[in-house]
C-alpha cells in the first residue's frame, strides 16, 4: 500500500509539472551554459558474477540556445568467476534533451550515447587472455533532483544500465 501511495504521489508531481511544460526551454533547475557533472554506480543488464558494479562519471555542457546538453561518459566495471575476470571500460559521447517543466528542483531528460566498450578478458590460462573493443550505443531517460542550487541526485534508466544512481553537481 505504501508503494502504491508513493507511486501516486510521484505521478501527481510529474503530471502537475506537465501542464507547465515548455518544449524549447530548460526547467528552472538547469540554465543554458551550465556544466553538469554526475558520478555514482549502476546496475548492468548482465547480472552475472559482477565483482565491481559499474562506476561512472558523466560531464555535460548545457547549450544556451536550446535545451540540449552534450558531453561524455566513462564507466568501469568488472565481473567473472574464480578462474577468469572481465574488465569493461565504456567511453562514449552523449546528448540529452532537457524537458522544460516549471519545477525548480527537477531536471527531467532523455537522450542517447554513442561510444565504445573496451573489454579486457583475463583467464587463469594466459593463452586465453584477450583485449578488444566493440561499438556501444545506449539510450536513457532520467532526472536530476536538486536539493540546492548546485547539488542533487541523478536517477536514470536505459541501456546499457538497468538503473543508474549518482550524485549530481551543476556549475
ROSE-4610 file (N, C-alpha, C; in Angstrom, 1 decimal, always signed):
// ROSE-4610
residu = [X/X/X/X/X/X/X/X/X/X/X/X/X/X/X/X/X/X/X/X/X/X/X/X/X/X/X/X/X/X/X/X/X/X/X/X/X/X/X/X/X/X/X/X/X/X/X/X/X/X/X/X/X/X/X/X/X/X/X/X/X/X/X/X/X/X/X/X/X/X/X/X/X/X/X/X/X/X/X/X/X/X/X/X/X/X/X/X/X/X/X/X/X/X/X/X/X/X/X/X/X/X/X/X/X/X/X/X/X/X/X/X/X/X/X/X/X/X/X/X/X/X/X/X/X/X/X/X/X/X/X/X/X/X/X/X/X/X/X/X/X/X/X/X/X/X/X/X/X/X/X/X/X/X/X/X/X/X/X/X/X/X/X/X/X/X/X/X/X/X/X/X/X/X/X/X/X/X/X/X/X/X/X/X/X/X/X/X/X/X/X/X/X/X/X/X/X/X/X/X/X/X/X/X/X/X/X/X/X/X/X/X/X/X/X/X/X/X/X/X/X/X/X/X/X/X/X/X/X/X/X/X/X/X/X/X/X/X/X/X/X/X/X/X/X/X/X/X/X/X/X/X/X/X/X/X/X/X/X/X/X/X/X/X/X/X/X/X/X/X/X/X/X/X/X/X/X/X/X/X/X/X/X/X/X/X/X/X/X/X/X/X/X/X/X/X/X/X/X/X/X/X/X/X/X/X/X/X/X/X/X/X/X/X/X/X/X/X/X/X/X/X/X/X/X/X/X/X/X/X/X/X/X/X/X/X/X/X/X/X/X/X/X/X/X/X/X/X/X/X/X/X/X/X/X/X/X/X/X/X/X/X/X/X/X/X/X/X/X/X/X/X/X/X/X/X/X/X/X/X/X/X/X/X/X/X/X/X/X/X/X/X/X/X/X/X/X/X/X/X/X/X/X/X/X/X/X/X/X/X/X/X/X/X/X/X/X/X/X/X/X/X/X/X/X/X/X/X/X/X/X/X/X/X/X/X/X/X/X/X/X/X/X/X/X/X/X/X/X/X/X/X/X/X/X/X/X/X/X/X/X/X/X/X/X/X/X/X/X/X/X/X/X/X/X/X/X/X/X/X/X/X/X/X/X/X/X/X/X/X/X/X/X/X/X/X/X/X/X/X/X/X/X/X/X/X/X/X/X/X/X/X/X]
num = [1/1/1/2/2/2/3/3/3/4/4/4/5/5/5/6/6/6/7/7/7/8/8/8/9/9/9/10/10/10/11/11/11/12/12/12/13/13/13/14/14/14/15/15/15/16/16/16/17/17/17/18/18/18/19/19/19/20/20/20/21/21/21/22/22/22/23/23/23/24/24/24/25/25/25/26/26/26/27/27/27/28/28/28/29/29/29/30/30/30/31/31/31/32/32/32/33/33/33/34/34/34/35/35/35/36/36/36/37/37/37/38/38/38/39/39/39/40/40/40/41/41/41/42/42/42/43/43/43/44/44/44/45/45/45/46/46/46/47/47/47/48/48/48/49/49/49/50/50/50/51/51/51/52/52/52/53/53/53/54/54/54/55/55/55/56/56/56/57/57/57/58/58/58/59/59/59/60/60/60/61/61/61/62/62/62/63/63/63/64/64/64/65/65/65/66/66/66/67/67/67/68/68/68/69/69/69/70/70/70/71/71/71/72/72/72/73/73/73/74/74/74/75/75/75/76/76/76/77/77/77/78/78/78/79/79/79/80/80/80/81/81/81/82/82/82/83/83/83/84/84/84/85/85/85/86/86/86/87/87/87/88/88/88/89/89/89/90/90/90/91/91/91/92/92/92/93/93/93/94/94/94/95/95/95/96/96/96/97/97/97/98/98/98/99/99/99/100/100/100/101/101/101/102/102/102/103/103/103/104/104/104/105/105/105/106/106/106/107/107/107/108/108/108/109/109/109/110/110/110/111/111/111/112/112/112/113/113/113/114/114/114/115/115/115/116/116/116/117/117/117/118/118/118/119/119/119/120/120/120/121/121/121/122/122/122/123/123/123/124/124/124/125/125/125/126/126/126/127/127/127/128/128/128/129/129/129/130/130/130/131/131/131/132/132/132/133/133/133/134/134/134/135/135/135/136/136/136/137/137/137/138/138/138/139/139/139/140/140/140/141/141/141/142/142/142/143/143/143/144/144/144/145/145/145/146/146/146/147/147/147/148/148/148/149/149/149/150/150/150/151/151/151/152/152/152/153/153/153/154/154/154/155/155/155/156/156/156/157/157/157/158/158/158/159/159/159/160/160/160/161/161/161/162/162/162/163/163/163/164/164/164/165/165/165/166/166/166/167/167/167/168/168/168/169/169/169/170/170/170/171/171/171]
x = [+0.8/+0.0/+0.9/+2.0/+2.9/+3.5/+3.9/+4.5/+3.5/+2.2/+1.2/+1.0/+1.0/+0.8/+2.0/+3.2/+4.4/+4.3/+3.9/+3.8/+2.8/+1.7/+0.6/+1.2/+1.9/+2.5/+3.5/+4.3/+5.3/+4.6/+3.6/+2.8/+2.1/+1.6/+0.9/+1.8/+3.1/+4.1/+4.5/+4.8/+5.2/+4.0/+2.8/+1.6/+1.3/+1.5/+1.3/+2.3/+3.5/+4.5/+4.3/+3.6/+3.4/+2.6/+1.7/+0.9/+1.7/+2.9/+3.8/+5.0/+4.8/+5.8/+6.1/+7.4/+7.9/+8.9/+8.5/+9.4/+10.7/+10.9/+12.1/+12.8/+12.6/+13.2/+13.6/+14.7/+15.2/+14.2/+14.2/+13.5/+14.3/+13.7/+14.4/+15.6/+15.6/+16.8/+18.1/+18.0/+19.2/+19.1/+20.2/+20.4/+21.2/+20.9/+21.8/+23.1/+24.2/+25.5/+26.1/+25.3/+25.7/+26.5/+27.4/+28.2/+27.6/+27.2/+26.6/+27.6/+27.8/+28.7/+28.0/+28.0/+27.3/+28.4/+28.3/+29.1/+28.4/+28.6/+28.0/+28.1/+27.1/+27.1/+25.8/+25.9/+24.7/+24.6/+23.4/+23.2/+23.2/+23.9/+24.1/+23.2/+22.8/+21.9/+22.5/+23.8/+24.3/+24.5/+23.6/+23.6/+24.4/+25.4/+26.3/+27.1/+28.2/+29.1/+29.8/+29.1/+29.7/+30.4/+31.7/+32.5/+32.6/+32.7/+32.7/+31.5/+30.6/+29.4/+29.9/+29.2/+29.6/+29.7/+30.8/+31.1/+31.2/+30.6/+30.6/+30.9/+31.3/+31.4/+30.9/+30.1/+29.5/+29.7/+30.1/+30.2/+29.4/+28.6/+27.8/+27.7/+27.7/+27.5/+26.1/+25.4/+24.0/+24.1/+23.7/+23.8/+22.9/+23.3/+22.4/+21.2/+21.3/+20.2/+19.0/+19.3/+18.2/+18.4/+17.4/+17.6/+18.2/+19.4/+20.2/+21.5/+22.0/+23.3/+24.1/+25.4/+26.3/+27.5/+28.0/+29.2/+29.7/+30.2/+30.8/+30.6/+30.8/+30.6/+31.8/+32.2/+33.2/+32.7/+32.8/+32.4/+33.3/+33.4/+34.3/+33.5/+33.6/+33.1/+33.9/+33.8/+34.5/+33.6/+33.6/+32.9/+33.7/+33.3/+34.0/+33.8/+34.4/+34.4/+35.7/+35.9/+37.2/+38.4/+38.3/+39.5/+39.5/+38.5/+38.5/+38.0/+38.4/+37.9/+37.7/+36.7/+36.5/+36.4/+37.2/+37.2/+36.6/+35.6/+34.9/+35.0/+35.4/+35.5/+34.7/+33.7/+32.9/+33.2/+33.5/+33.7/+32.8/+32.0/+31.0/+30.7/+30.3/+29.7/+28.2/+27.6/+26.3/+25.6/+24.3/+23.4/+22.1/+21.6/+20.3/+19.4/+18.2/+17.2/+16.6/+16.6/+16.0/+14.6/+13.7/+12.3/+12.0/+11.4/+11.2/+10.0/+9.9/+8.9/+9.2/+8.2/+8.4/+8.5/+9.4/+9.7/+11.1/+11.4/+12.7/+13.7/+13.3/+14.2/+14.3/+13.6/+13.6/+14.1/+15.0/+15.5/+15.3/+14.3/+13.9/+14.5/+15.2/+15.9/+15.8/+16.1/+16.1/+17.2/+17.9/+18.9/+19.5/+20.7/+21.4/+22.9/+23.6/+25.0/+25.5/+26.7/+27.4/+28.9/+29.4/+30.8/+31.3/+32.3/+33.0/+33.1/+33.0/+33.2/+34.5/+35.4/+36.7/+36.7/+37.0/+36.9/+38.2/+38.7/+39.9/+39.6/+39.8/+39.4/+40.7/+40.7/+41.9/+41.5/+42.2/+41.9/+43.1/+42.8/+43.9/+45.0/+44.5/+45.5/+45.8/+47.0/+47.2/+47.0/+47.0/+46.7/+45.3/+44.4/+43.0/+42.8/+43.8/+43.6/+43.3/+42.5/+42.2/+41.8/+42.0/+41.5/+40.9/+39.7/+39.0/+38.1/+37.6/+36.6/+35.4/+34.3/+33.1/+32.2/+31.4/+30.5/+29.5/+29.3/+28.4/+27.4/+26.2/+25.2/+24.4/+23.7/+22.9/+21.8/+20.8/+19.8/+19.4/+18.8/+18.5/+17.3/+16.6/+15.6/+16.0/+16.1/+16.5/+16.0/+16.4/+16.1/+17.1/+17.4/+18.2/+17.3/+17.4/+16.7/+17.6/+17.5/+18.4/+17.9/+18.8/+18.4/+18.9/+20.0/+20.4/+20.7/+21.2/+21.4/+22.5/+23.4/+24.5/+24.5/+23.8/+23.9/+22.6/+22.6/+21.4/+21.7/+20.7/+20.8/+20.4/+21.0/+20.7/+20.2/+19.0/+18.4/+18.2/+18.6/+18.5/+18.2/+17.4/+17.2/+17.5/+17.8/+18.1/+19.0/+19.7/+20.7/+22.0/+23.1/+23.3/+23.0/+22.5/+22.2/+20.7/+20.5/+19.1/+18.7/+19.5/+19.3/+20.6/+20.7/+21.9/+21.6/+22.3/+22.1/+23.4/+23.3/+24.5/+24.3/+25.4/+25.4/+25.4/+24.7/+24.7/+25.2/+26.1/+26.5/+26.3/+26.0/+25.8/+26.6/+27.4/+28.3/+28.0]
y = [-1.2/+0.0/+1.3/+1.2/+2.4/+2.6/+1.6/+1.7/+2.3/+1.9/+2.4/+3.9/+4.3/+5.7/+6.5/+6.0/+6.7/+6.9/+5.8/+5.9/+7.0/+7.0/+8.1/+9.5/+9.7/+11.0/+11.4/+10.5/+10.8/+11.1/+10.3/+10.6/+12.0/+12.3/+13.6/+14.8/+14.6/+15.7/+15.9/+14.7/+14.8/+15.2/+14.7/+15.1/+16.6/+17.2/+18.6/+19.4/+18.9/+19.6/+19.6/+18.6/+18.5/+19.7/+20.2/+21.4/+22.6/+22.6/+23.8/+23.5/+22.6/+22.2/+23.3/+23.5/+24.5/+23.8/+23.3/+22.4/+23.0/+24.3/+24.9/+25.7/+25.3/+25.9/+24.9/+25.2/+24.4/+24.6/+23.6/+23.8/+24.8/+25.4/+26.3/+25.7/+24.3/+23.6/+23.7/+23.9/+23.9/+25.2/+25.9/+27.1/+26.7/+27.3/+27.1/+27.7/+27.0/+27.4/+26.7/+25.9/+25.2/+24.0/+23.6/+22.3/+21.4/+20.2/+19.2/+18.0/+17.6/+16.6/+15.5/+14.3/+13.2/+12.1/+11.5/+10.3/+9.4/+8.1/+7.1/+5.7/+4.9/+3.4/+3.1/+1.9/+1.5/+0.0/-0.5/-1.9/-2.2/-3.2/-3.5/-4.7/-4.7/-5.7/-7.1/-7.3/-8.6/-8.8/-9.6/-9.7/-11.0/-11.3/-12.5/-12.2/-12.7/-12.6/-11.2/-10.2/-8.8/-8.7/-8.4/-8.2/-6.7/-5.8/-4.4/-3.9/-3.2/-2.7/-1.6/-1.3/-0.2/+1.1/+1.7/+3.0/+4.0/+5.2/+6.1/+7.5/+8.3/+9.7/+10.3/+11.3/+11.9/+13.4/+14.1/+15.5/+16.0/+17.0/+17.5/+19.1/+19.7/+21.1/+21.4/+22.3/+22.6/+23.8/+23.5/+24.6/+25.7/+26.9/+28.1/+28.3/+28.0/+28.3/+27.3/+26.1/+25.1/+24.2/+23.5/+22.7/+21.3/+21.4/+20.2/+20.2/+19.1/+19.1/+18.0/+18.3/+17.3/+17.1/+15.9/+15.6/+14.2/+13.7/+12.3/+11.5/+10.2/+9.3/+8.4/+8.0/+7.0/+6.1/+4.8/+3.8/+2.6/+2.0/+0.9/-0.2/-1.4/-2.5/-3.8/-4.7/-6.0/-7.1/-8.2/-9.4/-10.6/-11.8/-13.0/-14.1/-15.2/-16.3/-16.4/-17.6/-17.8/-17.9/-18.4/-18.5/-17.6/-16.6/-15.7/-14.3/-13.3/-11.9/-11.2/-10.4/-9.5/-8.1/-7.2/-5.8/-5.0/-4.2/-3.5/-2.0/-1.3/+0.2/+0.7/+1.6/+2.2/+3.7/+4.2/+5.6/+6.0/+7.0/+7.4/+8.9/+9.4/+10.7/+10.6/+11.7/+11.7/+13.0/+12.9/+14.0/+13.8/+14.8/+14.7/+15.9/+15.7/+16.8/+17.0/+18.2/+18.5/+19.1/+18.6/+19.0/+20.2/+21.2/+22.4/+22.5/+21.5/+21.6/+22.8/+23.4/+24.6/+24.2/+23.3/+22.8/+23.2/+23.9/+24.5/+23.4/+22.2/+21.2/+20.0/+20.0/+18.8/+19.1/+18.3/+18.4/+17.0/+16.9/+15.6/+15.6/+14.5/+14.5/+13.1/+13.1/+11.8/+12.0/+10.9/+11.1/+9.8/+9.9/+8.7/+8.8/+7.7/+7.6/+6.9/+7.3/+6.5/+6.4/+5.2/+5.1/+3.7/+3.4/+2.1/+1.4/+0.1/-0.7/-1.5/-1.2/-1.9/-3.0/-4.2/-5.4/-6.1/-6.3/-7.0/-8.3/-9.4/-10.7/-11.3/-11.8/-12.4/-13.8/-14.8/-16.2/-16.7/-17.8/-18.5/-19.0/-19.3/-19.7/-18.4/-17.9/-16.6/-16.7/-18.0/-18.1/-17.7/-17.6/-17.3/-15.8/-15.0/-13.6/-12.9/-11.9/-11.1/-9.7/-8.8/-7.4/-7.0/-6.4/-6.0/-4.9/-4.2/-3.1/-3.4/-2.9/-3.0/-1.8/-1.5/-0.4/-0.5/+0.6/+0.5/+1.7/+1.5/+2.6/+2.4/+3.5/+3.5/+4.5/+4.4/+5.4/+5.5/+6.7/+6.8/+7.8/+7.7/+8.6/+8.8/+10.0/+10.3/+11.6/+11.8/+13.1/+13.4/+14.7/+15.3/+15.8/+15.5/+16.1/+17.0/+18.3/+19.2/+19.6/+19.4/+19.9/+21.3/+21.7/+23.1/+23.5/+24.7/+25.3/+24.5/+23.8/+23.1/+21.6/+21.1/+19.7/+18.9/+17.7/+16.8/+15.4/+14.6/+13.2/+13.0/+12.0/+11.7/+10.2/+10.0/+8.7/+8.5/+7.3/+7.1/+5.6/+5.4/+4.0/+4.0/+2.9/+2.8/+1.6/+1.8/+0.8/+1.5/+1.0/-0.4/-0.5/+0.5/+0.4/+0.0/-0.8/-1.0/+0.2/+0.5/+1.7/+2.3/+3.6/+4.3/+5.3/+5.4/+6.3/+7.0/+8.3/+9.1/+10.4/+11.1/+12.4/+13.4/+14.5/+15.4/+16.8/+17.4/+18.7/+19.6/+20.9/+21.8/+23.0/+23.4/+24.6/+25.6]
z = [+0.0/+0.0/+0.0/+0.8/+0.8/-0.5/-1.2/-2.5/-3.5/-3.4/-4.3/-4.1/-2.8/-2.5/-3.0/-2.8/-3.3/-4.8/-5.5/-7.0/-7.4/-6.7/-6.9/-6.7/-5.6/-5.3/-6.4/-6.9/-7.9/-9.2/-9.6/-10.8/-10.7/-9.5/-9.4/-9.5/-9.0/-9.1/-10.6/-11.3/-12.7/-13.5/-13.3/-14.0/-13.9/-12.7/-12.4/-13.2/-13.2/-14.0/-15.5/-16.0/-17.4/-17.9/-17.1/-17.5/-17.7/-17.1/-17.2/-18.1/-19.1/-20.0/-21.0/-21.2/-22.2/-23.1/-24.3/-25.1/-25.5/-25.7/-26.1/-25.0/-23.7/-22.6/-21.6/-20.9/-19.7/-18.6/-17.7/-16.4/-15.6/-14.6/-13.7/-13.0/-13.0/-12.3/-13.1/-14.4/-15.2/-16.1/-16.2/-17.0/-18.2/-19.4/-20.6/-20.2/-20.6/-20.2/-19.0/-18.3/-17.1/-17.5/-16.6/-16.7/-15.7/-16.2/-15.3/-15.1/-13.9/-13.5/-12.6/-13.1/-12.3/-12.1/-10.9/-10.7/-9.7/-9.9/-9.0/-9.5/-9.2/-9.6/-10.3/-11.0/-11.8/-11.6/-12.0/-12.2/-13.7/-14.1/-15.5/-15.9/-17.2/-17.8/-17.6/-17.7/-17.5/-16.0/-15.4/-13.9/-13.5/-14.2/-13.9/-12.6/-12.5/-11.3/-11.3/-11.1/-11.1/-9.8/-9.9/-8.7/-8.3/-9.3/-9.1/-9.9/-9.3/-10.1/-11.0/-12.1/-13.0/-12.2/-12.2/-11.7/-12.8/-12.7/-13.9/-13.5/-14.4/-14.3/-15.7/-15.6/-16.7/-16.6/-17.7/-17.8/-19.0/-18.8/-20.0/-19.9/-21.0/-21.1/-21.7/-21.0/-21.4/-22.4/-23.6/-24.7/-24.3/-24.6/-24.2/-25.1/-26.4/-27.3/-27.2/-27.0/-26.9/-25.7/-25.2/-24.0/-24.3/-24.8/-25.1/-24.4/-23.9/-23.3/-24.0/-24.2/-24.9/-24.0/-24.0/-23.2/-23.4/-22.3/-22.4/-21.1/-21.2/-20.1/-20.1/-18.9/-18.8/-17.6/-17.8/-16.8/-16.8/-15.6/-15.4/-14.5/-14.9/-14.0/-14.3/-13.4/-13.5/-13.1/-13.8/-13.4/-13.7/-13.2/-13.5/-12.5/-12.7/-11.8/-11.1/-10.5/-9.7/-10.6/-11.8/-12.7/-13.9/-14.0/-15.1/-14.6/-15.3/-15.0/-16.3/-16.3/-17.5/-17.0/-17.5/-17.1/-18.3/-18.0/-19.1/-18.8/-19.9/-19.8/-20.9/-20.6/-21.6/-21.7/-22.9/-23.1/-24.3/-24.0/-25.1/-25.0/-26.2/-26.3/-25.9/-25.5/-25.0/-25.3/-25.6/-25.8/-25.1/-24.4/-23.7/-24.0/-24.2/-24.3/-22.9/-22.4/-21.1/-21.3/-20.6/-20.7/-19.8/-20.3/-19.6/-18.7/-17.7/-16.7/-15.7/-15.3/-14.4/-13.0/-12.6/-11.3/-11.0/-9.9/-9.6/-9.2/-8.8/-8.3/-9.2/-10.3/-11.2/-12.6/-13.0/-14.4/-15.0/-15.8/-16.5/-17.9/-18.3/-19.6/-20.2/-21.5/-22.3/-23.4/-23.7/-24.8/-25.2/-25.8/-26.3/-26.1/-26.2/-26.1/-27.3/-27.8/-28.8/-28.4/-28.4/-28.0/-28.1/-27.3/-27.4/-26.0/-26.1/-24.9/-25.1/-24.2/-24.3/-23.2/-23.7/-22.9/-22.7/-21.5/-21.2/-20.5/-21.2/-20.6/-20.1/-18.9/-18.3/-17.7/-18.1/-17.7/-16.9/-16.2/-15.5/-16.4/-17.6/-18.7/-19.6/-19.5/-20.2/-21.8/-22.3/-23.7/-24.1/-23.2/-23.4/-23.2/-22.7/-22.5/-23.8/-23.7/-24.9/-24.5/-25.5/-25.4/-26.7/-26.6/-27.8/-27.5/-28.5/-28.4/-29.3/-28.9/-29.7/-29.6/-30.6/-30.6/-29.5/-28.7/-27.6/-27.6/-28.3/-28.3/-27.0/-26.6/-25.4/-25.5/-24.6/-24.5/-23.1/-22.7/-21.3/-21.1/-20.0/-19.5/-18.1/-17.6/-16.3/-15.7/-14.5/-13.8/-12.8/-12.7/-11.7/-10.6/-9.4/-8.3/-7.5/-7.6/-7.0/-5.6/-4.6/-3.2/-2.9/-3.6/-3.6/-5.0/-5.1/-6.5/-7.3/-6.6/-7.3/-7.0/-6.0/-5.6/-5.6/-6.1/-6.1/-6.4/-6.8/-7.1/-8.6/-9.2/-10.5/-10.5/-11.2/-11.4/-12.8/-13.4/-14.8/-15.1/-16.1/-16.6/-18.1/-18.6/-20.0/-20.4/-21.5/-22.0/-22.0/-21.5/-21.0/-19.5/-18.8/-17.4/-17.2/-16.2/-15.8/-14.9/-14.0/-13.1/-12.7/-12.9/-12.5/-11.5/-10.4/-9.3/-9.0/-8.8/-8.6/-8.0/-7.7/-7.2/-8.4/-8.3/-9.5/-9.0/-9.8/-9.5/-10.7/-10.5/-11.6/-11.3/-12.3/-12.2/-13.3]
